[in-house]
Amino acid sequence: MRILAINGTHRPKGTSTRLTEQAMRGAAAEGAHTEMILLAEKDIRYCTNCLTCCRDVKSRIAPCTIEDDVNEILNKLAEADGVVFSSPVHCGFVSARMTTFIHRTAWTLLRPTGEILGLKGCPEPRLTDKRRAIATILSAGGVPTEMRKYCDTGSPWLQDMAAAICNGECVADLYAGAFFSKELEGEEWSKIYLYRELTDSQLEQAYDLGKAIVRAIKENRVRPYDPLRQIQSVAQPGG
């Protein structure tokens, strides 16, 4: 079993990386082969919207006119049984690197042949050979866990896109809200991002997330992508 982590952080030793590494340790403890890709170390360019990929409705992975490292990552994703998408929270959303990568998967791993609520031409997965388990990890710099519903617009979007491009569903997620190494008062609040640190509990949750994604695959609890199910989950309060 292969579990791939796609990490959208700019900091190779930051909180997102540490959480992702813990998740990979948890997956490995369940017997999975693991790999983490740090997007910051790859050549990933902006989508130019040429729609070459969209025009090809037959290929398992549609061709792209841009020659960079994205195709290498897409092939690894296609071979994976589970994929962990991790990112720091930037302005309530995922990082620019993660956003750019997901944009590049939009028609390379999706084809415009689906239908949702009578609307034709909607995206549907190309990778229909198997169902892939999805998990997401977001690490927030200044917003604690209890405030997640007011700032975390990234998780629902990432989970929806990940489920579609991987032909699966999200089986676990973690929002590592901010915890400060010291009590902040007065003007010190302007330094909240400098004092953000991980707790033992958050690291344990990341480890458990890695175990959970493998167990979901072993127990055959991963369903194929269903756009209506995704729409309903996003519409739910706190979703």
C-alpha positions as CSV (number, residue, x, y, z in Angstrom):
1,M,0.0,0.0,0.0
2,R,1.3,3.4,-1.0
3,I,0.5,6.6,0.9
4,L,1.7,9.9,-0.7
5,A,1.9,13.2,1.1
6,I,1.8,16.4,-0.9
7,N,3.0,19.2,1.3
8,G,2.4,22.8,0.2
9,T,4.5,24.6,2.9
10,H,7.3,27.1,2.1
11,R,9.2,25.9,5.2
12,P,10.8,22.5,5.0
13,K,11.1,22.3,8.8
14,G,7.9,24.2,9.8
15,T,4.8,23.0,11.5
16,S,3.1,21.7,8.4
17,T,6.1,19.5,7.6
18,R,6.4,18.2,11.2
19,L,2.7,17.3,11.2
20,T,2.9,15.6,7.8
21,E,6.0,13.6,8.9
22,Q,4.0,12.4,11.9
23,A,1.2,11.4,9.7
24,M,3.6,9.4,7.5
25,R,5.0,7.7,10.6
26,G,1.5,6.7,11.6
27,A,0.8,5.3,8.1
28,A,4.1,3.4,8.1
29,A,3.2,1.9,11.5
30,E,0.2,0.4,9.8
31,G,2.5,-1.2,7.1
32,A,2.2,1.4,4.3
33,H,5.0,2.6,2.1
34,T,5.1,6.4,2.5
35,E,6.6,9.3,0.6
36,M,6.3,13.1,1.1
37,I,6.6,15.5,-1.7
38,L,7.6,19.1,-0.7
39,L,6.1,21.3,-3.4
40,A,8.7,24.0,-2.6
41,E,11.4,21.7,-3.9
42,K,9.7,21.2,-7.2
43,D,9.3,23.2,-10.4
44,I,5.6,24.0,-10.5
45,R,4.5,26.7,-12.8
46,Y,1.2,28.5,-13.2
47,C,-1.6,27.1,-15.3
48,T,-2.0,29.2,-18.5
49,N,-5.6,28.0,-19.2
50,C,-4.7,26.8,-22.7
51,L,-7.2,24.0,-22.2
52,T,-5.0,21.4,-23.9
53,C,-5.7,19.0,-21.1
54,C,-9.5,19.7,-21.2
55,R,-9.7,18.8,-24.9
56,D,-8.3,15.3,-24.3
57,V,-11.1,13.3,-22.8
58,K,-9.6,9.9,-23.2
59,S,-6.2,9.9,-21.5
60,R,-5.8,8.6,-18.0
61,I,-3.6,11.7,-17.3
62,A,-4.2,14.4,-19.8
63,P,-1.2,16.1,-21.4
64,C,0.0,19.5,-20.4
65,T,1.9,22.0,-22.5
66,I,4.0,23.0,-19.5
67,E,7.2,21.0,-19.0
68,D,7.9,21.0,-15.2
69,D,7.7,18.6,-12.3
70,V,3.9,18.4,-12.1
71,N,3.6,15.3,-14.4
72,E,6.0,13.4,-12.1
73,I,3.8,14.2,-9.1
74,L,0.6,13.3,-11.0
75,N,2.0,9.9,-11.8
76,K,2.9,9.2,-8.2
77,L,-0.6,10.3,-7.1
78,A,-2.1,8.0,-9.7
79,E,-0.2,5.0,-8.2
80,A,-1.0,5.9,-4.6
81,D,-3.7,4.2,-2.5
82,G,-4.1,7.2,-0.2
83,V,-3.0,10.8,-0.4
84,V,-2.4,13.4,2.4
85,F,-2.6,17.0,1.3
86,S,-1.0,19.4,3.8
87,S,-0.6,23.1,3.9
88,P,-0.2,26.1,6.2
89,V,-3.1,28.5,6.4
90,H,-2.6,31.6,4.4
91,C,-5.3,34.3,4.7
92,G,-7.8,31.6,5.8
93,F,-6.9,29.4,2.7
94,V,-4.2,27.0,1.6
95,S,-0.8,28.2,0.4
96,A,-0.2,29.6,-3.0
97,R,2.0,26.6,-3.8
98,M,-0.8,24.2,-3.0
99,T,-3.3,26.3,-4.9
100,T,-1.1,26.4,-8.0
101,F,-0.6,22.6,-7.9
102,I,-4.3,21.9,-7.5
103,H,-5.0,24.2,-10.5
104,R,-2.7,22.1,-12.6
105,T,-4.7,19.0,-11.7
106,A,-8.1,20.5,-12.7
107,W,-8.3,18.9,-16.2
108,T,-5.2,16.7,-16.2
109,L,-6.8,14.5,-13.6
110,L,-10.4,15.4,-14.4
111,R,-12.4,15.3,-17.7
112,P,-15.3,17.5,-18.7
113,T,-17.7,14.6,-19.3
114,G,-19.7,14.5,-16.0
115,E,-23.2,15.6,-15.1
116,I,-24.3,17.2,-11.9
117,L,-28.0,18.0,-11.2
118,G,-28.7,18.0,-15.0
119,L,-25.7,20.3,-15.8
120,K,-23.5,18.5,-18.4
121,G,-19.8,19.1,-19.0
122,C,-18.9,19.0,-15.3
123,P,-15.6,17.5,-14.1
124,E,-15.4,13.9,-13.2
125,P,-12.3,11.8,-12.2
126,R,-10.0,10.2,-14.8
127,L,-8.4,8.0,-12.2
128,T,-11.2,5.5,-11.9
129,D,-9.1,2.4,-11.5
130,K,-9.4,2.6,-7.7
131,R,-10.7,4.7,-4.9
132,R,-8.1,6.6,-3.0
133,A,-8.4,7.7,0.6
134,I,-7.9,11.4,1.3
135,A,-6.7,13.2,4.4
136,T,-6.0,16.9,4.9
137,I,-3.7,18.7,7.3
138,L,-3.8,22.5,7.8
139,S,-1.6,24.3,10.2
140,A,-2.8,27.7,11.3
141,G,-0.3,30.4,12.4
142,G,-2.6,32.8,14.4
143,V,-6.1,31.3,14.8
144,P,-6.7,28.7,17.5
145,T,-8.7,25.5,16.9
146,E,-11.9,26.8,18.5
147,M,-12.0,29.7,15.9
148,R,-11.6,27.3,12.9
149,K,-15.1,27.8,11.5
150,Y,-14.5,31.5,11.1
151,C,-11.3,31.4,9.1
152,D,-10.8,28.0,7.6
153,T,-12.1,28.2,4.0
154,G,-9.2,26.1,2.8
155,S,-10.1,22.7,4.2
156,P,-13.5,22.3,2.5
157,W,-12.1,23.4,-0.9
158,L,-9.0,21.2,-0.6
159,Q,-11.1,18.2,0.5
160,D,-13.5,18.7,-2.4
161,M,-10.8,19.1,-5.0
162,A,-8.7,16.2,-3.6
163,A,-11.7,13.8,-3.6
164,A,-12.4,14.7,-7.2
165,I,-8.9,14.4,-8.6
166,C,-8.2,11.2,-6.6
167,N,-11.6,9.6,-7.1
168,G,-12.1,9.0,-3.4
169,E,-13.2,10.7,-0.3
170,C,-11.7,12.4,2.8
171,V,-11.5,10.0,5.7
172,A,-9.6,12.2,8.1
173,D,-8.6,15.8,8.6
174,L,-6.6,17.9,11.0
175,Y,-6.7,21.6,11.7
176,A,-3.8,22.4,13.9
177,G,-4.9,25.7,15.4
178,A,-2.4,28.1,16.9
179,F,-0.9,27.5,20.3
180,F,1.5,30.1,21.7
181,S,4.6,29.5,23.6
182,K,4.0,32.5,25.9
183,E,1.1,34.5,27.1
184,L,0.7,37.6,24.9
185,E,-0.4,41.0,26.1
186,G,-0.7,44.5,24.7
187,E,1.5,45.1,21.6
188,E,3.0,41.6,21.8
189,W,-0.1,40.3,19.9
190,S,1.5,41.6,16.7
191,K,4.1,38.8,17.2
192,I,1.6,35.9,17.5
193,Y,3.1,34.2,14.4
194,L,6.5,34.2,16.0
195,Y,5.4,32.3,19.1
196,R,3.2,29.7,17.4
197,E,4.2,26.1,18.3
198,L,2.9,22.6,18.0
199,T,1.5,20.7,21.0
200,D,2.0,17.1,21.8
201,S,-1.7,16.6,21.2
202,Q,-1.5,17.9,17.7
203,L,1.4,15.7,16.8
204,E,-0.5,12.7,18.2
205,Q,-3.5,13.7,16.1
206,A,-1.3,13.8,13.0
207,Y,0.1,10.4,13.8
208,D,-3.4,9.0,14.3
209,L,-4.5,10.6,11.0
210,G,-1.8,8.6,9.2
211,K,-3.0,5.4,10.8
212,A,-6.6,6.2,10.0
213,I,-6.1,6.7,6.3
214,V,-4.4,3.3,6.1
215,R,-7.1,1.5,8.1
216,A,-9.8,3.0,5.9
217,I,-8.2,1.5,2.9
218,K,-7.6,-1.9,4.6
219,E,-11.2,-2.0,5.7
220,N,-12.5,-1.0,2.3
221,R,-14.3,2.0,3.7
222,V,-13.3,4.4,0.9
223,R,-16.1,5.4,-1.4
224,P,-15.5,6.7,-5.0
225,Y,-16.0,10.4,-5.6
226,D,-19.6,11.6,-5.5
227,P,-20.1,15.3,-6.3
228,L,-23.5,15.3,-4.6
229,R,-22.0,14.0,-1.4
230,Q,-19.3,16.6,-1.6
231,I,-21.9,19.4,-2.1
232,Q,-23.9,18.1,0.9
233,S,-20.9,18.0,3.1
234,V,-19.8,21.5,2.3
235,A,-23.4,22.8,2.9
236,Q,-23.5,21.4,6.4
237,P,-22.9,23.8,9.3
238,G,-19.2,23.9,10.1
239,G,-18.4,21.9,7.0
